[in-house]
Amino acid sequence: SHCPAERQMCRQNGTFEYCTGLEVRYPGKKTETDLVYCDSMFCEPEEFQHDYITRNHDQTPHQNQWKRARIGERATLHDVCLLRNGMPVTRWCLLNNFRAQWESLEQHSPVVCLRRFREHTISGDLNSLHDDVLEGRRRTNDTQGRREMTGIMRTMFRQRERTLLPADIHVTGQMFSTLMQQEKDASVSVDLVSVCKEIMSSDSQVLRLSAELNATNSLLSNFESYMDSIPGQMVPTDRCGKVVPNPTSDATTTATTGVETYNFSDIGVQVLITGNLSVFFANPSCDRITGIAIYSAQAGGRRSSSSGFWYRFLRSTDDLKKVKEEDHLETAALLPENLWQVVKAKGVTYIIFKVYAHDALFVETSRDRSRKPRSKVISISLPELEDKSLPLPLPFLLRNENLRDPDVRSIHLGTGCGFWNYETWSSEGVTTASSSDLLRDTIIECHTQHLTQFAFLVGGSYRTNDLGEEVLITPLNERVLDIISIVGCSMSLLGIFGIFLTAALFKSWRSQASTKVLLHLCLAMCLQMVLFVFVNTDDISEQLVVNGDTKRCVALGAAMQYSILVLFSWMLIIAFLQFQRYVTVIGIERPSHYILKAAIVAWSLPLIPTLLVALIDPDSYLPSAAQLSTDTGICYPSGYGLTFGVVLPVTLITVANLVIFVYVFYSISHSLNQSIHKSERKMVVKQIKLSIMLFFLLGLTWIFGIFAFMQAGVAFSYMFCITATMQGFVMFVYFVLLDAANRRAWVGLICPTKMKMDVQKRTTELQSMTTSSTNFTSRSHQ
């Protein structure tokens, strides 16, 4: 009878099994937990809110989406979202009540991740390719589509100077899994071998991190399964005895893919070779080839490869004991005639050998291990053998690399042949030929009762380092902003020096009240910039933290905080003086010693918030490990210390200045409309220009900084860096270079002769004007 779609139940691999409802149970069936409603086999895309770390370590919210995932998969996000250790943010797709269901995120911490970073990676492109496949924009259901997809992957992985991340290995495993759901295609085998070869060259820390997501096992399992599914296409029986015109891949293809291909289908063998990984497909019905041997040097009868090793094929009648005695043997495996005849009778047609140059893809997640591989890893597969246990032992040979490169931690206990069970190395079902000292034997002889990946294991106590807070990617830093800041601060310091020099040389200028306020302001600004550029740098801060000298770091951070608050205190005082001058008491002289009183307030008041932060939360001055790792950490308040000790007073003063400025500007504009003396009008206009300059110089620049702190956009960061760092230089230009009196004073000091000539010229002109006026008057009286 017809089964309604809502009652169809499938296995998780997609094959239809039952037609039933939730109330039905399956007594005695161990596969019950493998069943799922056919219309609910996937966790469908779901919205997800998180923050991105943007340029200059700011954070910005982002609306993302979980990708469609199969039950048992760790889904990733549609837009790249990586942690600092290069791991992707993932979410389990679980089986609940025979339906796919997303893992709950209620207990998870808020996600803050990276999308763009300094390192050159393939993560973004690989993630986009994965999206295209999942969402149907790129076909994988035909040969051309599959070849295009794997070709793009291979090109990505073969890029030069790219950083491979754990996220890349995880996504690659998912891409391999997607291929496993499609019709198997031998044309993509070279690309898959090339990708795995590149991943095997990855940093061990990257592979260990990816193993935390089971990514290495997923990749390895899917790769092995795919290779085991295509021998009928690689070495079909109908090609036996037929001459192959071009058995070897041309140099261009090999250079593009990184894989050497050798087609010996006339004798029932095809080979894919790289330095890290090689695959041998054998069809014994062609020439009774049931084994391979790998060597590290040339000799008669051996075939060469460009990957630095030699090989030859073994027939079922060969004697493996004689092979064991051959020079420079690395590894060998052979199905003897008696074993081959038994498995052949069970329907076996093909044999696949995979040789891994090292154990990079075989990653144990436990920190403590009692043994580790010290040989090549050889994988032996009989795809058509339903019963995975062998009727007779299968012999294989492995070179003892511990003899070539001794490990002082190696011991006899636990040493011997073993296999990978996708969790750890085990010896169950694998025996090692008896020997007086396995650690000293050059070639180890092993026998297995089942098929998987095998290696020679050396016993010992092996402990891997804790991954800890591994940092593989770092946020983008705006080097342009750094350059602008350094250049601007340097020019400001030169400008401040020019102002102090002018005050030191010309008493008439420094004795003015306005100049005294300016000098105090310049002193505060100079203190801040010297600390920022020369004293409290990221290198010095890092050195203090590494050496444990936290007290000096706190002192430096407190000094930096204090200098900024002093600068803002003077900015507030200037605003108040402007308000008092133009709004409340125009025309009335200020009280005596008001500059001294203002200085006491401006230099002492900032001590209060500085001391409060330093005493209550001194650790807030210490840069975090993440900041130190990215060379962006300085001794400066963070967290609540930054918010209440710096941002709050700065914001309050800036807002107050804005209010005062608007009030002063309105008052002066109103007074200009009334009848005042022309000279007074000029003076007021001059003061208005001064007020505007001071506000833009000392107030508006920090408004940009506040908006940048609030993550309003990178444009505010640029505007703040350009305007704030140039304050000292702009003041020098305005108060020294553009001031007529100061210009005349400097000209008189540098060129006294020219100054005298100018004085004489003005005197002559005055006398001439006087004489002309006298003559005109006398003529008029005649």
Buried (B, 14 or more C-beta within 10 A) or exposed (E): EEEEEEBBBBBBEEEEBBBBEEEEEEEEEEEEEBBBBBBBBBBEBBEBEBBBBBBBBBEEEBEBEBBBBBBEBBBBBBBBBBBBBBBBBBBBBBBEEBBBBBBEEEEEEEBBBBBBBEBEBBBBBBBBBBBBBBEEEBBBEEEEBBBBBBBBBBBBBBEEEBBBBBBBBBBBBBBBBBBBEBEBBBBBBBBBBBBBBBBBEBBEBBBBBBBBBBBBBBBBBBBBBBBBBBBBBBBBEEBBEEEBEEBBBEEEEBEBBBBBBBBBBBBBBBBBBBBBBBBBBBBBBBBBBBBBBBBEEEEEEBBEBEBEBBBBBBBBEBEBEEBBEBEBBBBBBBBBBEBBEBBBEEEBBBBBBBBBBBBBBBBBEEEEBBBBBBBBBBBBBBBBBEEEEBEBBBBBBBBBBBBEEEBEEBBEEBBBBBBBEEEBBEBEBBBBBEEEEBBEBEBBBBBBBBBBBBBBBBBBEBEBEEEEEBBBBBBBBBEEBEEBBBBBBBBBBEBBBBBBEBBEEBEEBBEEEEBBBBBBBBBBBBBBBBBBBEBBBBEBBBEBBEEEEBEBBBBBBBBBBBBBBBBBBBBBBBBBBBBBBBBEEEEEEEEEEBBEEBBEBBBEBBBEBBEEBBEEBBEBBBBEBBBBBBEBBBBBBBEEBBBBBBBEBBBEBBEBBBEBBEBBBEBBEEBEEEEEEEEEEEEBEEBBEBBEBBBBBBBBBBBBBBBBBEBBBBEBBBBBBBBBBBBBBBBBBBBBEEBEEBEEBBEBEEEEEEBEEBEEEEEEEEEEEEEEEEEEEEEEEE
